[in-house]
């Protein structure tokens, strides 16, 4: 297979739609393993055959080009093969966060406008509980065993089994798909409002993969491993699509385990991975072993970079690099593999994107001066097309010809980006983006809560922890632990507050908005209760 080394070479010499790229690779390297999950290994040809059959199955259900199809599934081969099938007919894959419940889950399903949902039997109750609130959904494709009996609340939907979602690829009509067509919806965390669906084109997705190939110098012999959910960019693009595009292997397992991580790396011959959130800290805190340096891993992208990165590199014999990107952006800053990491930097801008540090008028500020990080692409459809079915939110982030990230940073004299913080009201905890709005929405439903404010506060594990400040109707009735117990099952575990503080009233501005700046500046008060330090494990 010819060696392609740059994004532009890959784009010029290969199809820029996902289904066509899969077909090309299946013809070129049919028997090479493309994907390994906890269930099975799948070759390029097997993935191509499954995708074609599933495409026809979706087509028989009436799914056509431009339709969104939701998937509420744990990590498994079916999530990928369903996506490939949808890509073949120009439909849009919308993988959902399976840790969402209730109103937040109903909101994101409805936001896609999807009439069809693929649902794993282990997550059936999440949909049954909100069945009456799903305004577009008509058909549920169940990934279930033969003995499974669906909840009666799902009877209003057309129910079929995933095993039956196959059709004959013989005589299937080709679908005209352009690289600008949407391929994927990924939900980003809400900042000052609900989560939004980021619309991602075929070119964006394959460019993201090609960026990894170019900057990480991936070869067809490399093995890319992630243990993160398939509703994240990391599993979809960095691991799977970069392996598809380059002819390598993706190992996508169900979840991260610090105790099993290095065994899994050795078992699968992993050469590249990503550390989300506090993963590096968890691994570094494991008891040292004589086998630590005996592993095939060569390169790790980690954000944020931990203070102990030099010791980590030496102990495990692996290179750690940084970068900067977002679901809306693609990866736009990359580290130089030929030099060691430079503290407090996130690499230099990629040649395929323009970046600016802007003032309040979006004018460029001097080197070393902090401002908002602004980005725009040099090639069409290599950033998000927009927030799906939400033109107002799209317009809010795009003006003066720039995408406004809501992040603060500065460039130094050498051109390296320094990330400073976030303007937006979002929290980053252990690799997960958390919407303060959505946590507050749940807490405000507690019968004793008058009002809540949720903020991110510094964490010893890097990134942030969640603090909830609550004004109660009747002080003395609730305890911090009882509040968190009540929120369990209503919030993802990673979004549960670690810190809880009860106050008589929250500070407000003249326009009646909660003054979160004040709460952040003085977050560590004598009345702040640390859930974890008092015997309650959130993880």
C-alpha positions in Angstrom: 0.0 0.0 0.0 1.4 3.4 -1.0 2.6 5.5 1.9 0.7 8.7 2.4 2.2 11.2 4.9 0.1 14.3 4.8 -3.6 15.3 5.1 -3.6 16.8 1.6 -2.0 13.7 0.0 -4.5 11.5 1.7 -7.4 13.7 0.5 -6.0 13.8 -3.0 -5.5 10.1 -3.4 -8.4 8.5 -1.6 -12.2 8.9 -1.3 -13.4 11.5 1.2 -16.6 9.7 2.2 -16.4 7.1 4.9 -18.3 4.3 3.1 -16.1 4.7 0.0 -12.9 4.7 2.0 -14.0 1.5 3.8 -14.7 -0.2 0.4 -11.3 0.9 -1.0 -9.5 -0.6 2.0 -11.6 -3.8 1.9 -10.4 -4.3 -1.7 -6.8 -3.5 -0.9 -6.3 -5.3 2.5 -9.4 -7.5 2.9 -7.9 -10.0 5.4 -6.2 -7.5 7.7 -7.8 -6.9 11.1 -9.4 -3.5 11.4 -11.2 -3.6 14.7 -10.8 -5.5 18.0 -13.5 -5.3 20.7 -14.2 -7.3 23.7 -16.3 -9.6 21.6 -14.4 -10.3 18.4 -11.9 -9.2 15.8 -13.2 -7.8 12.5 -11.2 -7.6 9.2 -11.6 -4.9 6.6 -13.6 -7.2 4.3 -15.9 -8.4 7.2 -16.6 -4.8 8.1 -17.4 -4.0 4.5 -19.7 -6.9 4.2 -21.5 -6.1 7.4 -21.9 -2.5 6.5 -23.4 -3.3 3.1 -25.9 -5.7 4.7 -26.8 -3.3 7.5 -27.2 -0.4 5.0 -29.8 -2.4 3.1 -31.5 -3.3 6.4 -31.8 0.4 7.4 -33.0 1.2 3.9 -35.7 -1.4 4.2 -36.9 0.4 7.4 -37.2 3.6 5.4 -34.0 5.3 6.5 -32.7 7.5 3.7 -29.9 9.9 3.1 -29.9 12.8 5.6 -31.8 10.9 8.3 -30.3 10.7 11.8 -30.3 7.3 13.6 -29.6 7.3 17.3 -27.6 4.5 19.0 -27.8 4.0 22.8 -25.3 1.3 23.2 -22.3 0.3 25.3 -19.0 -0.2 23.4 -19.3 -3.1 21.0 -18.7 -4.1 17.4 -22.3 -3.3 16.5 -21.9 0.4 17.2 -19.2 0.6 14.5 -20.8 -1.7 11.9 -24.1 0.2 12.3 -22.3 3.5 11.7 -20.6 2.1 8.6 -23.9 0.9 7.3 -25.5 4.3 7.8 -22.5 5.9 6.1 -23.1 3.7 3.0 -26.6 5.3 2.5 -25.7 8.8 3.6 -27.6 8.6 6.9 -26.2 10.2 10.1 -25.0 8.2 13.0 -25.9 9.7 16.4 -24.3 7.8 19.3 -25.8 8.9 22.6 -24.2 9.1 26.0 -25.5 6.0 27.8 -25.0 7.6 31.2 -27.8 10.1 30.5 -31.2 9.7 32.1 -34.6 11.3 32.1 -35.1 14.8 30.7 -31.5 15.2 29.5 -31.7 11.9 27.5 -35.1 12.8 26.1 -33.8 16.2 25.0 -30.8 14.8 23.0 -32.9 12.1 21.4 -35.5 14.7 20.3 -32.7 17.1 19.2 -31.7 14.6 16.5 -35.2 14.3 15.1 -34.5 10.6 14.8 -37.3 8.2 13.9 -35.0 5.1 14.5 -33.0 4.2 17.6 -30.7 1.2 18.1 -30.9 0.2 21.8 -29.0 -2.3 23.9 -31.1 -4.4 26.2 -29.0 -3.3 29.2 -30.1 0.3 28.6 -33.8 -0.5 27.9 -35.1 1.2 31.0 -33.4 4.5 30.1 -35.7 4.7 27.1 -38.8 3.1 28.7 -38.7 5.8 31.4 -39.0 8.6 28.8 -41.0 6.8 26.2 -43.9 9.3 26.4 -41.5 12.2 25.9 -39.9 11.0 22.6 -41.7 13.0 20.0 -40.1 11.7 16.8 -39.1 8.1 17.6 -41.1 5.4 15.8 -38.8 2.3 15.6 -36.5 0.8 18.1 -33.9 -1.8 17.0 -33.1 -3.9 20.0 -29.7 -5.5 20.5 -31.0 -8.3 22.7 -30.9 -12.1 23.2 -33.7 -14.4 22.1 -35.2 -14.6 25.7 -35.3 -10.9 26.3 -38.8 -9.5 27.0 -39.1 -5.7 26.3 -40.6 -3.4 28.9 -44.3 -2.8 28.1 -43.8 0.9 27.8 -41.9 0.3 24.6 -45.0 -1.3 23.0 -45.8 2.1 21.3 -42.8 1.7 19.1 -42.1 -0.7 16.2 -39.7 -3.2 17.8 -37.3 -5.3 15.8 -34.1 -7.3 16.7 -30.8 -6.0 15.6 -29.9 -9.5 14.3 -32.7 -9.1 11.8 -31.3 -5.8 10.5 -29.8 -7.2 7.4 -30.8 -7.0 3.8 -29.4 -8.3 0.5 -26.8 -6.0 -0.9 -27.5 -7.4 -4.3 -29.1 -4.8 -6.6 -28.9 -2.1 -4.0 -29.1 1.3 -5.5 -25.9 3.5 -5.1 -26.4 6.6 -3.1 -24.7 9.9 -4.2 -22.8 11.0 -1.1 -20.6 14.1 -1.0 -17.8 14.8 1.5 -19.8 17.8 2.7 -22.8 15.6 3.8 -23.2 15.0 7.5 -21.9 11.6 8.8 -22.1 12.0 12.5 -23.7 13.8 15.4 -21.7 14.1 18.6 -23.1 15.8 21.6 -20.9 18.4 23.2 -21.5 19.5 26.8 -23.9 22.3 27.4 -22.2 25.5 28.5 -24.8 28.0 29.5 -27.6 25.7 28.3 -28.5 22.2 27.2 -26.1 19.9 25.3 -25.9 20.5 21.5 -25.4 18.1 18.6 -22.3 18.9 16.6 -22.8 18.1 12.9 -19.7 16.5 11.4 -19.2 15.9 7.7 -17.5 13.0 6.0 -14.5 15.3 5.2 -14.3 16.5 8.8 -14.2 13.0 10.1 -11.6 11.7 7.7 -9.5 14.8 8.0 -9.5 14.3 11.8 -8.2 10.8 11.2 -5.6 12.0 8.6 -4.4 14.6 11.1 -3.5 11.8 13.5 -1.8 9.9 10.8 0.3 12.9 9.7 1.2 14.3 13.1 1.6 11.0 14.9 3.3 9.3 11.9 1.0 6.3 12.0 1.9 3.3 9.9 -0.2 0.3 8.9 1.6 -1.7 11.6 0.4 0.6 14.4 -2.3 -0.4 16.9 -4.4 2.4 18.3 -6.1 1.6 21.6 -8.9 3.4 23.5 -11.1 2.2 26.4 -13.5 5.2 26.1 -17.1 5.4 24.9 -18.0 5.4 21.3 -20.0 8.7 21.8 -16.6 10.4 22.2 -14.3 11.8 19.4 -11.3 9.7 20.7 -12.9 6.3 20.0 -14.6 7.3 16.8 -12.0 9.3 15.0 -8.6 8.9 16.7 -8.8 5.2 17.1 -11.2 3.8 14.6 -11.1 6.1 11.6 -7.4 6.7 11.7 -6.9 2.9 11.6 -9.4 2.6 8.8 -7.8 5.4 6.8 -4.2 4.2 7.4 -4.8 0.4 7.2 -3.9 -0.1 10.9 -5.8 -1.8 13.8 -8.1 -0.2 16.3 -8.6 -1.8 19.7 -11.7 -0.4 21.4 -12.6 -1.9 24.7 -15.5 -1.2 27.1 -13.9 0.8 29.8 -10.6 2.0 31.4 -9.1 0.0 34.2 -5.9 1.2 35.8 -5.1 -2.4 37.0 -5.7 -4.0 33.6 -4.4 -1.2 31.3 -0.8 -2.3 30.8 -1.9 -6.0 30.4 -4.3 -4.9 27.7 -1.6 -2.9 26.0 0.8 -5.9 26.0 -1.9 -8.3 24.9 -2.9 -6.3 21.8 0.5 -4.9 20.9 -0.7 -1.3 21.4 1.6 1.5 20.0 -0.6 4.6 20.4 -3.3 5.7 22.8 -4.9 8.8 24.5 -5.1 9.6 28.1 -8.3 11.4 29.0 -8.6 13.4 32.2 -6.9 11.8 35.1 -6.0 8.5 33.4 -2.3 9.4 33.6 -2.6 10.1 37.3 -4.4 6.8 38.0 -1.7 4.8 36.1 1.1 6.7 37.8 -0.3 6.0 41.2 -0.3 2.3 40.6 2.4 0.4 42.6 5.7 0.4 40.6 6.5 -2.9 38.9 9.6 -4.3 37.3 7.5 -4.8 34.1 6.5 -1.1 33.8 8.9 -0.4 31.0 8.2 -3.7 29.3 5.4 -2.6 26.9 5.0 -1.8 23.2 3.4 1.6 23.7 5.3 4.4 22.0 3.1 7.5 22.0 0.4 9.0 24.2 -1.7 12.2 23.6 -2.7 13.5 27.0 -4.6 16.7 28.0 -4.0 18.2 30.4 -0.3 17.2 30.6 0.4 16.1 34.2 3.2 17.8 36.2 4.9 14.4 36.5 5.1 13.7 32.8 8.9 13.3 32.8 8.8 10.7 35.5 5.9 8.9 33.6 7.9 8.8 30.4 11.0 7.4 32.1 9.1 4.8 34.1 7.0 3.5 31.3 9.3 4.3 28.3 6.7 6.1 26.4 6.5 9.6 24.8 3.8 11.9 26.0 2.6 14.7 23.7 -0.1 17.4 24.0 -2.5 19.1 21.6 -5.6 21.3 21.4 -8.9 20.6 19.8 -12.6 20.3 20.4 -15.5 18.4 18.9 -16.5 21.5 17.0 -13.0 22.2 15.8 -11.1 19.1 14.8 -7.5 18.9 16.3 -6.0 22.3 15.5 -2.8 22.3 17.6 -0.2 19.5 17.7 3.0 18.9 19.5 6.3 18.3 17.7 7.3 14.7 18.1 11.0 15.5 17.6 11.3 17.6 20.8 10.3 16.9 24.4 7.0 18.4 25.7 7.3 22.0 26.8 5.5 22.7 30.0 2.2 24.5 29.9 1.9 24.3 26.1 -0.6 22.6 23.8 1.5 22.4 20.6 1.6 24.7 17.6 -1.3 25.4 15.1 -1.8 22.9 12.4 -1.1 24.2 8.9 -4.7 23.4 7.8 -6.3 25.8 10.3 -5.9 29.5 11.2 -5.8 30.5 14.8 -6.0 33.8 16.5 -6.0 35.0 20.1 -8.7 37.7 20.1 -9.8 40.6 22.3 -13.4 41.4 22.9 -13.7 42.7 19.3 -12.0 39.6 17.9 -8.9 41.7 17.0 -5.6 39.9 17.4 -3.8 40.6 20.7 0.0 40.8 21.2 2.2 37.7 21.7 2.0 36.7 25.3 -1.4 38.4 25.9 -4.3 36.2 26.9 -7.6 36.3 25.0 -10.2 34.1 23.4 -9.0 31.3 21.2 -10.5 31.8 17.7 -10.2 29.2 14.9 -11.2 28.8 11.2 -10.4 26.2 8.6 -8.4 26.6 5.4 -10.3 23.7 3.7 -14.0 23.6 3.5 -15.9 21.2 5.8 -13.0 20.3 8.1 -14.7 21.8 11.1 -18.2 21.3 12.3 -20.9 22.2 9.8 -22.9 23.6 12.7 -25.0 22.7 15.7 -27.6 20.3 14.2 -31.0 21.9 13.8 -29.8 24.8 15.9 -28.9 27.7 13.7 -29.1 30.2 16.6 -26.4 28.4 18.6 -24.3 28.1 15.5 -24.5 31.8 14.8 -23.6 32.6 18.4 -20.2 30.8 18.1 -19.4 32.0 14.6 -19.0 35.7 13.8 -16.4 38.0 12.3 -15.4 34.9 10.2 -14.1 33.0 13.3 -15.3 30.1 15.4 -15.3 31.3 19.0 -14.1 28.5 21.3 -15.0 30.1 24.6 -11.5 29.1 25.7 -8.8 31.5 26.8 -5.1 31.2 25.9 -2.1 33.0 24.4 0.8 32.3 22.0 4.4 32.6 23.1 7.3 33.8 21.0 7.9 30.3 19.6 4.3 30.0 18.4 3.2 27.5 21.1 -0.4 27.7 22.4 -0.8 28.1 26.2 -4.3 27.2 27.4 -5.4 29.4 30.2 -9.0 28.5 31.1 -12.6 28.5 29.9 -15.0 31.4 29.5 -17.9 29.1 29.1 -19.8 27.5 32.0 -18.7 23.9 31.6 -16.7 21.5 33.8 -14.1 19.0 32.7 -13.8 16.1 35.1 -11.7 13.0 34.4 -12.0 13.3 30.7 -15.7 14.0 30.6 -17.3 17.3 29.7 -20.1 18.2 32.2 -22.8 20.7 31.6 -23.4 22.8 34.8 -26.8 23.6 33.4 -27.8 19.9 33.2 -26.6 19.1 36.7 -28.4 22.1 38.1 -31.6 21.0 36.3 -31.5 17.7 38.2 -30.6 19.2 41.6 -33.3 21.8 41.3 -35.9 19.0 41.1 -35.0 17.9 44.7 -38.0 18.8 46.9 -35.8 20.7 49.4 -33.7 22.6 46.8 -34.8 26.2 46.2 -31.9 27.0 43.8 -28.6 25.5 42.9 -25.3 26.6 41.3 -22.8 24.1 40.0 -19.2 25.0 39.3 -15.9 23.4 38.5 -13.2 23.6 41.2 -9.5 22.5 41.2 -8.9 18.8 41.5 -5.8 17.0 42.8 -6.3 14.6 39.9 -5.9 17.4 37.3 -8.8 19.1 35.5 -11.7 19.8 37.9 -14.2 18.4 40.4 -17.9 19.3 40.7 -19.1 21.5 43.4 -22.8 22.2 44.1 -23.9 25.2 46.1 -27.5 24.8 47.3 -30.1 27.0 48.9 -32.6 24.9 50.8 -36.2 25.4 51.8 -35.7 23.9 55.3 -32.0 23.8 56.5 -31.2 20.8 58.6 -33.4 18.3 56.8 -30.9 17.3 54.1 -27.3 16.3 54.4 -24.7 16.6 51.6 -24.6 12.8 51.3 -28.4 12.5 51.0 -28.4 15.1 48.2 -25.8 13.0 46.3 -27.7 9.8 47.0 -30.8 11.3 45.6 -29.0 12.4 42.4 -27.6 9.0 41.8 -29.4 7.4 38.8 -30.5 10.8 37.7 -27.0 12.0 36.7 -24.0 10.2 35.2 -21.7 9.1 37.9 -19.0 11.4 36.7 -21.3 14.4 37.1 -22.2 13.8 40.7 -20.9 16.6 43.0 -17.9 15.8 45.0 -18.3 19.0 47.0 -21.6 20.2 48.5 -22.3 23.5 50.3 -25.6 24.7 51.8 -26.2 28.4 51.8 -29.0 30.7 52.8 -29.1 32.3 49.4 -27.0 32.4 46.2 -25.4 35.7 45.1 -27.2 37.3 42.2 -26.5 40.1 39.7 -28.8 43.1 39.1 -30.3 41.1 36.2 -31.0 38.1 38.6 -28.2 35.8 37.2 -26.2 33.8 39.7 -22.7 35.3 40.2 -20.7 32.2 39.6 -17.5 34.2 39.4 -17.9 35.0 43.1 -18.6 31.3 43.9 -15.5 30.2 42.0 -13.2 32.7 43.6 -14.2 31.7 47.1 -15.2 28.1 46.6 -13.2 26.5 49.5 -15.3 27.7 52.3 -15.5 26.2 55.9 -19.0 24.9 55.1 -17.9 23.0 51.9 -18.4 19.3 52.5 -16.0 16.9 50.6 -18.0 13.8 49.8 -15.0 11.7 48.9 -13.0 12.6 51.9 -16.0 11.5 54.1 -16.2 7.9 52.9 -18.5 8.3 49.8 -16.9 6.9 46.6 -18.2 8.6 43.5 -16.3 6.3 41.1 
